[in-house]
Amino acid sequence: MNKQEVVTRAARIRLVAMDVDGVLTDGGVFYSEEGEALKRFHMRDGMGIVKLQKAGLLTAIVTTESTAFSTRRAEKLHIAEVHTGITQKLDVLKDMCQRHQLSLTEVCFIGDDINDLEALKAVGFACSVADGSEGPRQASHYVTTVKGGQGAVREVCDLILRAKADNPG
């Protein structure tokens, strides 16, 4: 896909939804001897999400995992749409579109693995992180230059905001 097509798709976006593990995190999990799990989030991704919200875009987390990590990060970033334990991500995206009076062409989804494929193939602006699985990378309109958990979400946020600024209306 050429750069202008990417910009055109990005300029239409009104909702940015993302997976967590492998997108907002690097996909790794740290376990202590006591069994405590830890995950690392990149602060620049959080700033990108805040910038989207300030620009009037909706943000959402849609993840298969059912852990408190996603909920806590969403609370900190004031992400109202948090959907955990989701196996059918596209169904959740369709529901959000209906509730917010959007079409799927106005949705950006950022994913990294095969459980994201159906959603990626359906949205107007599909994005994969640089180290995503082959299927999601091939199904995406845009693949980030950095890996998940290393500012990939910020890269997509900045791209969308630049596209909107350059293509108002």
N, C-alpha and C positions, 0 to 999 in steps of 0.2 A: 504494500500500500504506500502510495506516495505521501509526501509531507503535507500537501494541501488537503488530501482526503482525511488525514489524521486530524488536522486543525479543524476542518469542517465538522467532523464527528464530535470532537472535544467541545466545540463552541455550543453545541446543542444541549449539553449535559445540565441537568437540574438535580440529579441524585447521584451521589458516589457511594457505592456499597463495596465492602471489601471483606475478604477472608482475614483470618488472624494468623494462624500458624503458617509460616513460610512467606507471609506478606507483611504484616505488621511486626512479626518476629522473624528470626533467621531459621525458624523451624526446629531449633534445638531445645532441649529441656535439661536443666541441671537438677540433680537429686542430691540431697545431703544424706549423711549417714542416718539421720532420723527419718528419711523418706520425703522430706519437704521438696516440692518441685518449684523451680524458679524459671521464669522466662524473661527475656530482655526485649524491651521496646525501644525504638529509636526516637529521640526527642524531636528531631526535625520532621518526622512523619506526623507527630502530634501537632506541630505548628502548621503544617500544610492543611490538616483537617480543620483547625481553627480558622485559617484563612478562607477556606471554602465556606464555612458557616457564616463568617462575617460578610462574605459576598452574596449571601442568601441561598446557598445551595444546601440541600439536605444531605446528611451523611448517615451511613448505616454500617453495622457489622453483621455479617451473616456467616456463621461458622458451624462446622460439624461438631466441634469440641463443646463439652458442657462443663467448663471450668470457670472459676471465679475470675481468672485473669482477664478474660474478655470484658466481663461486666465492670470490673474495677477500672480498666483502661478507658472504657466508654464513659463511665461516670466522670472521670477526670477531664475528659475532652468534651463533655456535654453532648455526647452522641445519644439521641433519644431512641433511635431504632436499633435495638440490640437483639439479635436472634441467635441463640446458642442451641446446640444439639440438633441442628438442621441437616437433614439428609437430602431434601429436595429444595435446593437453594433457589431455583427458578420460580417455584411456587411462592416463596416468600417475596421475591422481587415483584412478581405479578400482583400480589396482595398490596404491597407498598405502593405500586403504581396506581392501583385502583383507589386506595385511600387518599393519596395525594394528587389525584387527577393528573397523572403523568402517563406517557407511553414508554414502552421499553426503549425506544430510540433516544429517550432523554436520560437513560441510565448508563452510568459507567460502572462496571464491575471489575475489581482487581483480584485475580486469583493466581494460583500456582500449581494446582495438581488436578488429577482426573476428576475428583468430586466437584470441581468448579466448571468443568467443560460445558455442561448443558446451559448454565447461566451465561458463560462467556459467549456461546454461540447465539444467544437470544438478544443480547443488549446492543444498544447503539454504539457504545465505545467499550470494547473488551480490551483489558490490559493484563499482561502477565509480567511477573518479575523476571529479571534476567536469568535467575537460576531455577525458574519454574520447570516443570516437566515438559517434555516435547509437545504433547497434545495441546495443553493450554497456550504455549508459546505460538504454535501454528494457528490456533483458533483466534488469536488476538489481533486487534488492529494496531496495538502498540506494545512493544516489549521494552521494559525499562533498561537503562544502561547499568544500573546497580542491582545488587541482590536484595531479596526480601530481608527486612529487618535492618537494612543499611541505608534507608532513605528512599526506597523505591516508591512508597506512597507519596512522599513529598514531591518527587519528580512528576508523578501523574497529576497531583494537585496543581503544581506550578504550570504544567502544560495546559490544563483546562482553564486556569485563570488567565493565562496569556492569550489563549484562543478566544476566550470571551471578550477580552479587552480589544483584541484586534478585529473582532467580528461582532460588534454590538447588535442587539436586536434579534 
